Amino acid sequence: MDRRTFGVLCELLRHNGRLKVDGLVTIEEQVCIFLNILAHHVKNRTIHHKFKRSGETVSRYFNAVLSGVLRLQASLLVVPEPVSESYNDDRWKCFKNCLGALDGTHIEVYVSQIDKPSYRNRKGKVTTNMLGVCDRNMNFIFVLPGWEGSASDSRVLRDGISYYYLVDAGYTNCEGFLAPYRGTRYHLSEWQHGCAPTNEKEFFNMKHSSARNIIERCFGLLKIRWAILRSPSFYPIKTQCRIMTACCLLHNLIRREMSYDPMEAELDAQDSSQNQTLDDVNIIPTIESSDAWTTWRDALATNMFNEWRERMESGDNMQHTSNSKKGGRRTWTILEEEALLSHKDADGWRGKQFPIYDRLANIFGADRATGKAAETPADMAKSVDLEDDYDGNEMQEESSFSPMSVNQSSGNQSQSGRKKRARPGSDICVGLEKLAKSLDNMMEKSHEETKLLIETLKNRDNNKMYDSVWEEITKMNLHVADQIKALKIFAEQPWNVSALKNMDEATKIEFVMTLINHG
């Protein structure tokens, strides 16, 4: 990312991402800390030595910038444009009305011990599957991280039936998804000796491979640029999924603002030297005809049969009732009888056959992929806003207690000794909550002061000069706190009003932000 793109990102976070300046760390330094962690996958201890900030400060501003980037999803995700009739690119002109390419990539994560079975993929690694859709220019259209293992998702298809995405053979060839022919050669060359297509199916697969390769390059470039995606991080799984989305959004910003991307040149050099895709970044294999899915299905069937046989053997050793006269009829086990006793509503099933129980247990078991951590970028932005509102409401409730009641309750607790109330979180979290509540109360008081200030401005002799000040400030899309601060500065320093009126729109915004930061 060059300096110009860095400046654009800081301005977007300041105005649209609602990133705040608290007087301690500038927005530029906050963004530097955030990008440094993503690009180099360094720990807080390393950032502490490099930026001379405490670990708690680094963590707080990292999450603040992450929330700001997620709020930019509406402006950074690209709107897909179908391939038109006049499109001249040889790779895409055969696929009219195509919106882009769709695929998934595995990213290693750290999860709790109880969730590891559902996140373990067929290679034995604990990963999450990030589903991505990109256009012809390697810009992300849609991102959905958080699915366990290698689960795919079809919710990305949000356009009309006449439009479609290019997918690999792991998807069914149906409306909206154009898959290659299975059991037919795929990676072919039109000019290389011995690898040219011999029929219409091979020719279609060759064109399909050439166009769909764009999503593999997109994933490869993403992992080259952001080292945090190449190895698991110790953040909670929810934060890790948000980091993946943020990396995709920043990728789109860099593609949009920079005419030359050195990372893409590095990717081209690797492709030309190795003559293969980036296997070292764990991209999902493109396609090996239907054999890959046949093997996966055979392995799944073997696992299901082995589990069923183990349950039958354990059931024979722990029979609760017997039916020796009826031969091979299945009998209840002690575990199943205990389950019935613990669920009173299940009394009607006592002594009755449940022939598909094992299959249902295999499907709905706790070690299967459910996608509970999957969030779209829009869902993440809404969650960030809801979390901010919830924190503000909690702080307001805590600040409603008077110092007298707090002292009395603390005194009673010290006398009782054993009847101490459990803390909801660490001391740092409690301190941050109290700080946020205080800020919330300050905002309410500032709102009342703003009303009084406006009335005062209206009653002054130079009423005409102040009529348009509030209107100019509200046009700048600033945060409410910044609007209030700017209005106070103009009231205290009336000579700035005439200077503001003589400026153009762009200069006005910079002038007001300078007053706010140095006021």
C-alpha positions in Angstrom: 0.0 0.0 0.0 1.5 3.3 -1.0 1.2 6.6 0.9 -1.7 7.9 -1.2 -3.8 4.8 -0.6 -2.9 4.9 3.1 -4.2 8.5 3.2 -7.4 7.5 1.4 -7.9 4.7 3.9 -7.4 7.1 6.9 -9.9 9.6 5.5 -12.5 6.8 4.9 -12.1 5.5 8.4 -12.4 9.1 9.8 -15.6 10.0 8.0 -17.3 6.7 7.2 -15.8 4.2 9.6 -16.4 6.4 12.6 -12.9 6.0 13.9 -12.3 8.4 16.7 -9.3 10.4 17.9 -9.0 10.5 21.7 -6.0 12.8 21.9 -3.6 10.0 22.7 -3.1 8.1 19.4 -3.7 9.6 16.0 -5.8 7.9 13.3 -2.7 7.4 11.2 -0.9 5.6 14.0 -3.9 3.5 14.7 -4.1 2.4 11.1 -0.4 1.7 11.0 -0.7 -0.6 14.0 -3.6 -2.4 12.4 -1.9 -2.9 9.0 1.3 -4.0 10.6 -0.4 -6.8 12.4 -2.3 -7.9 9.3 0.7 -7.7 6.9 3.3 -9.3 9.2 1.2 -11.3 11.7 3.2 -10.0 14.6 2.1 -10.2 18.3 1.2 -7.3 20.5 4.7 -7.6 22.2 6.4 -6.8 18.9 4.0 -3.8 18.2 4.7 -2.7 21.8 8.4 -2.4 21.1 8.0 -0.9 17.6 5.3 1.8 18.4 6.1 2.2 22.2 2.5 1.5 23.1 1.2 -0.9 25.8 -0.3 -4.2 24.8 -3.7 -3.1 26.1 -3.5 0.0 23.9 -2.5 -2.0 20.9 -5.4 -4.4 21.4 -8.0 -1.6 21.9 -7.0 0.3 18.8 -6.7 -2.9 16.7 -10.3 -3.7 17.4 -11.4 -0.1 16.8 -9.8 0.0 13.3 -11.2 -3.5 12.5 -14.7 -2.3 13.3 -14.1 0.8 11.2 -13.0 -1.2 8.2 -16.0 -3.5 8.4 -18.2 -0.4 8.3 -16.8 0.4 4.9 -18.1 -2.9 3.4 -20.8 -1.1 1.4 -18.3 1.1 -0.4 -15.5 -1.3 -0.8 -17.3 -4.4 -2.1 -17.6 -4.2 -5.8 -21.0 -4.4 -7.6 -20.8 -7.2 -10.2 -21.1 -6.4 -13.9 -22.0 -9.1 -16.3 -19.8 -9.9 -19.4 -21.3 -7.9 -22.2 -21.6 -8.8 -25.9 -18.8 -6.4 -26.8 -16.3 -7.7 -24.3 -13.0 -8.5 -26.0 -11.0 -10.5 -23.5 -10.4 -14.0 -24.9 -10.8 -15.6 -21.5 -14.3 -14.2 -20.8 -16.0 -13.3 -24.1 -17.3 -16.9 -24.4 -19.2 -16.5 -21.1 -21.9 -13.9 -21.7 -23.7 -12.6 -18.6 -21.1 -14.1 -16.3 -20.7 -12.2 -13.1 -17.4 -13.7 -11.9 -15.8 -16.7 -10.4 -16.7 -18.5 -7.1 -14.6 -20.7 -4.9 -13.5 -21.3 -1.3 -10.1 -21.3 0.4 -9.1 -23.0 3.7 -7.5 -20.7 6.3 -6.1 -22.3 9.5 -7.6 -21.1 12.7 -7.4 -21.8 16.5 -10.7 -22.9 18.0 -11.7 -24.4 21.3 -11.1 -28.1 21.9 -14.8 -29.0 21.7 -15.1 -27.3 18.3 -12.1 -28.9 16.7 -13.9 -31.9 15.2 -16.3 -29.7 13.2 -13.4 -27.5 12.0 -11.1 -30.3 11.0 -10.9 -30.7 7.2 -10.2 -33.8 5.1 -6.5 -33.1 5.4 -6.6 -33.2 9.2 -6.0 -29.5 9.7 -8.2 -27.2 11.7 -9.4 -24.7 9.2 -12.3 -22.5 8.3 -13.6 -22.2 4.8 -13.8 -18.7 3.4 -16.2 -18.5 0.4 -15.3 -15.8 -2.0 -16.6 -14.3 -5.3 -14.5 -12.1 -7.4 -15.1 -10.2 -10.7 -12.9 -10.3 -13.8 -10.5 -7.6 -12.3 -9.7 -9.6 -9.1 -12.0 -7.5 -6.9 -14.1 -9.2 -4.3 -17.9 -9.1 -4.8 -18.9 -11.2 -1.8 -17.1 -12.8 1.1 -18.4 -15.4 3.6 -15.9 -16.7 6.1 -16.7 -18.8 9.2 -17.9 -22.1 7.7 -16.3 -25.2 9.3 -14.1 -27.5 7.3 -14.8 -27.5 3.6 -18.5 -26.6 3.7 -19.7 -24.6 0.7 -22.6 -22.1 0.6 -24.9 -21.2 -2.2 -26.3 -18.0 -0.7 -23.8 -15.9 -2.7 -26.1 -16.1 -5.7 -28.2 -13.0 -5.3 -28.8 -12.0 -8.9 -31.3 -13.0 -11.6 -31.5 -16.5 -13.1 -30.0 -15.2 -16.4 -26.6 -14.5 -14.6 -24.2 -17.0 -13.3 -20.8 -17.7 -11.7 -18.0 -20.0 -12.7 -17.5 -22.7 -10.2 -15.4 -25.9 -10.0 -16.7 -29.5 -10.1 -17.4 -29.4 -6.4 -20.7 -27.6 -7.3 -23.7 -28.9 -9.1 -24.1 -27.6 -12.6 -27.4 -25.7 -12.3 -28.9 -22.3 -12.9 -26.6 -19.7 -11.5 -23.6 -22.0 -11.3 -21.6 -23.0 -14.4 -19.4 -26.0 -13.6 -17.0 -27.9 -16.0 -17.6 -31.3 -17.4 -16.7 -34.1 -15.0 -14.4 -36.9 -16.0 -13.0 -34.7 -18.8 -9.5 -33.1 -19.1 -9.5 -29.6 -17.6 -6.1 -27.9 -17.6 -5.4 -27.8 -21.3 -3.5 -25.5 -23.6 -4.6 -24.3 -27.0 -1.1 -24.3 -28.4 1.0 -26.6 -26.3 1.9 -29.9 -28.1 0.0 -32.9 -26.7 -2.3 -30.9 -24.4 -4.7 -29.4 -27.0 -8.5 -30.2 -26.6 -9.8 -33.0 -28.8 -13.6 -32.4 -28.5 -16.1 -29.8 -27.5 -16.2 -30.8 -23.8 -12.4 -30.5 -23.5 -12.5 -27.1 -25.3 -15.2 -25.9 -22.9 -13.2 -27.1 -19.9 -10.1 -25.3 -21.2 -11.9 -22.0 -21.5 -13.6 -22.5 -18.2 -10.2 -23.2 -16.5 -8.7 -20.1 -18.0 -11.5 -17.8 -16.8 -12.1 -19.4 -13.4 -8.4 -19.2 -12.6 -9.0 -15.6 -11.6 -10.5 -16.6 -8.2 -7.4 -18.7 -7.5 -5.1 -15.8 -8.3 -7.3 -13.6 -6.1 -6.9 -15.9 -3.1 -3.1 -16.3 -3.8 -2.6 -12.5 -3.9 -4.7 -12.1 -0.7 -2.5 -14.5 1.2 0.7 -13.1 -0.2 -0.3 -9.6 0.9 -1.6 -10.5 4.4 0.6 -12.9 6.4 -2.1 -13.2 9.1 -4.0 -15.4 6.6 -1.1 -17.8 6.1 -1.0 -19.2 9.7 -3.5 -19.5 12.6 -3.8 -16.6 15.0 -4.8 -16.6 18.7 -7.8 -14.3 18.3 -11.3 -15.7 19.0 -12.9 -17.4 16.0 -15.4 -14.5 15.6 -12.5 -12.0 15.4 -10.6 -14.2 13.0 -13.5 -14.3 10.6 -13.8 -10.5 10.8 -10.1 -10.2 10.1 -10.5 -12.3 6.9 -13.3 -10.0 5.7 -11.3 -6.9 6.5 -8.4 -8.2 4.5 -10.7 -8.7 1.5 -12.0 -5.2 1.8 -8.5 -3.7 2.0 -7.6 -5.8 -1.0 -10.4 -4.1 -3.0 -9.2 -0.7 -1.8 -5.7 -1.3 -2.9 -6.9 -2.6 -6.3 -9.0 0.5 -6.8 -6.5 3.1 -5.7 -3.2 1.8 -6.9 -2.4 1.6 -10.6 0.6 -0.7 -10.0 0.5 -3.5 -7.4 4.0 -4.9 -6.6 2.3 -7.9 -5.0 0.6 -8.8 -8.2 3.9 -8.6 -10.0 5.4 -11.0 -7.4 2.4 -13.4 -8.0 3.0 -13.3 -11.8 6.7 -14.0 -11.2 5.9 -17.1 -9.1 3.4 -18.3 -11.7 5.9 -18.0 -14.5 8.7 -19.6 -12.6 6.8 -22.5 -11.1 4.2 -22.8 -13.8 1.6 -23.8 -11.3 -0.8 -22.3 -8.8 0.1 -21.4 -5.2 -0.2 -24.7 -3.4 1.9 -23.4 -0.5 -1.0 -21.1 0.6 -3.5 -24.0 0.8 -5.9 -22.9 -1.9 -8.7 -25.4 -2.4 -7.6 -27.6 -5.4 -9.3 -26.5 -8.6 -10.7 -29.8 -9.9 -9.6 -33.3 -10.4 -12.8 -34.3 -12.2 -15.4 -36.1 -10.0 -12.9 -38.5 -8.5 -12.2 -36.1 -5.6 -15.9 -36.0 -4.6 -16.3 -39.7 -5.2 -13.3 -40.3 -2.8 -14.8 -37.9 -0.3 -18.1 -39.7 -0.5 -16.5 -43.1 -0.1 -14.6 -41.9 2.9 -17.8 -40.4 4.5 -19.7 -43.7 3.9 -16.9 -45.7 5.4 -16.9 -43.5 8.5 -20.6 -43.7 8.8 -20.5 -47.5 8.6 -17.7 -47.8 11.1 -19.5 -45.6 13.6 -22.7 -47.6 13.1 -20.9 -50.9 13.6 -19.3 -49.5 16.8 -22.6 -48.5 18.2 -24.1 -51.9 17.4 -21.2 -53.7 19.1 -21.6 -51.5 22.2 -25.3 -52.0 22.1 -24.9 -55.8 22.1 -22.6 -55.6 25.2 -25.0 -53.2 27.1 -28.4 -54.6 26.3 -31.1 -53.5 28.6 -33.9 -55.7 27.1 -33.6 -58.7 24.9 -35.6 -60.0 22.0 -33.9 -63.3 21.3 -37.1 -64.8 19.8 -37.2 -62.3 17.0 -33.6 -62.8 15.9 -32.0 -59.7 14.3 -34.4 -57.1 15.7 -32.5 -54.1 17.2 -32.7 -53.7 21.0 -32.4 -50.6 23.2 -29.1 -49.9 24.9 -28.6 -48.5 28.4 -27.5 -45.1 27.0 -30.7 -44.8 24.9 -32.8 -45.8 28.0 -31.1 -43.1 30.1 -31.8 -40.6 27.3 -35.5 -41.5 27.4 -35.6 -41.2 31.2 -34.0 -37.7 31.1 -36.6 -36.5 28.5 -40.1 -36.9 29.7 -41.6 -36.0 26.3 -39.9 -39.0 24.8 -42.0 -41.6 26.8 -44.0 -42.5 23.6 -40.8 -43.9 22.0 -40.1 -46.3 24.8 -39.8 -49.9 23.4 -40.3 -48.8 19.8 -37.9 -49.0 16.8 -36.0 -46.0 15.6 -34.3 -47.4 12.4 -32.8 -44.1 11.2 -31.5 -42.8 14.5 -27.8 -43.4 13.7 -28.1 -41.6 10.4 -29.8 -38.6 12.0 -27.2 -38.6 14.8 -24.5 -38.5 12.1 -26.1 -35.5 10.4 -27.1 -33.4 13.5 -24.3 -34.4 15.7 -22.2 -31.7 17.5 -19.1 -32.5 15.5 -20.7 -31.5 12.1 -20.4 -28.3 10.3 -23.2 -25.9 11.1 -21.8 -22.5 9.9 -22.6 -20.9 13.2 -19.6 -18.5 12.9 -20.4 -17.5 9.3 -21.2 -13.8 8.8 -21.5 -11.7 5.7 -19.7 -8.3 5.6 -23.1 -6.6 6.1 -23.9 -8.8 9.1 -20.5 -8.0 10.6 -21.1 -4.2 10.2 -24.5 -4.5 11.9 -23.0 -6.6 14.7 -20.3 -4.0 15.3 -22.9 -1.3 15.6 -25.0 -3.3 17.9 -22.0 -4.1 20.1 -21.2 -0.4 20.3 -24.8 0.4 21.3 -24.9 -2.4 23.8 -21.7 -1.2 25.5 -23.1 2.3 25.6 -26.3 1.2 27.3 -24.5 -0.9 29.8 -22.3 2.0 30.8 -25.3 4.3 31.2 -26.9 1.8 33.6 -23.8 1.6 35.7 -23.3 5.3 35.9 -26.9 5.7 37.3 -25.7 4.5 40.7 -24.7 7.3 43.1 -21.3 7.3 44.9 -23.2 6.9 48.2 -24.8 3.6 47.1 -21.6 2.3 45.7 -19.7 3.0 48.9 -22.4 1.4 51.0 -22.6 -1.7 48.8 -18.8 -2.1 48.9 -18.8 -1.7 52.7 -21.5 -4.4 53.1 -19.5 -6.7 50.8 -16.3 -6.2 52.8 -18.2 -7.0 56.0 -19.9 -10.1 54.7 -16.7 -11.5 53.2 -18.0 -14.6 51.7 -21.0 -13.1 49.8 -18.9 -11.2 47.2 -20.6 -10.8 43.8 -18.7 -12.4 40.9 -17.1 -9.9 38.5 -18.5 -9.9 35.0 -15.1 -9.4 33.5 -11.6 -8.2 34.2 -10.7 -4.9 35.9 -9.7 -3.4 32.5 -13.1 -4.2 31.0 -14.9 -2.7 34.0 -12.8 0.4 33.7 -13.5 0.7 30.0 -17.3 0.3 30.6 -17.2 3.1 33.2 -15.3 5.3 30.8 -17.8 4.7 28.0 -20.7 5.4 30.4 -19.1 8.7 31.4 -18.7 9.6 27.7 -22.4 8.7 27.1 -23.4 11.1 29.9 -21.1 13.7 28.6 -22.8 13.4 25.2 -26.2 14.0 26.7 -25.0 17.0 28.6 -23.4 18.3 25.4 -26.6 17.9 23.6 -28.4 20.2 26.1 -25.5 22.7 25.9 -25.7 22.7 22.2 -29.4 23.8 22.3 -28.5 26.6 24.7 -25.6 27.6 22.5 -27.8 27.8 19.4 -30.3 30.0 21.3 -27.4 32.2 22.4 -26.1 32.6 18.9 -29.6 33.5 17.7 -29.9 36.4 20.2 -26.6 38.0 19.4 -26.2 41.2 17.5 -24.3 39.5 14.7 -27.2 37.1 14.1 -26.8 37.0 10.3 -23.2 35.8 10.6 -24.1 32.8 12.7 -27.2 31.7 10.9 -25.5 29.3 8.5 -22.8 28.0 10.8 -24.8 25.0 12.1 -26.1 24.3 8.6 -22.5 24.2 7.2 -21.3 21.9 10.0 -24.2 19.4 9.5 -23.4 19.1 5.8 -20.0 17.7 6.5 -21.2 14.3 7.8 -19.2 14.6 11.0 -19.8 12.6 14.1 -22.2 14.2 16.6 -19.4 14.8 19.1 -17.3 16.5 16.5 -20.2 18.7 15.4 -20.8 19.9 18.9 -17.1 20.6 19.4 -16.9 22.5 16.2 -19.9 24.6 17.1 -18.4 25.5 20.5 -15.1 26.6 18.8 -16.9 28.9 16.4 -18.9 30.4 19.3 -15.7 31.0 21.2 -13.7 32.2 18.2 -16.2 34.1 16.0 -13.4 35.3 13.6 -13.3 31.8 12.1 -16.9 32.1 10.8 -16.0 34.6 8.1 -13.0 32.5 7.1 -15.3 29.4 6.8 -17.7 31.2 4.5 -15.0 32.1 2.0 -13.8 28.6 1.5 -14.9 25.8 -0.9 -16.5 22.6 0.3 -13.3 20.5 0.4 -11.3 23.2 2.2 -14.2 23.7 4.7 -14.0 20.1 5.9 -10.2 20.3 6.4 -10.5 23.6 8.2 -13.1 22.3 10.6 -11.2 19.1 11.3 -8.0 21.2 12.0 -10.0 23.3 14.5 -11.4 20.1 16.2 -8.0 18.4 16.4 -6.2 21.5 17.8 -9.1 23.2 19.5 
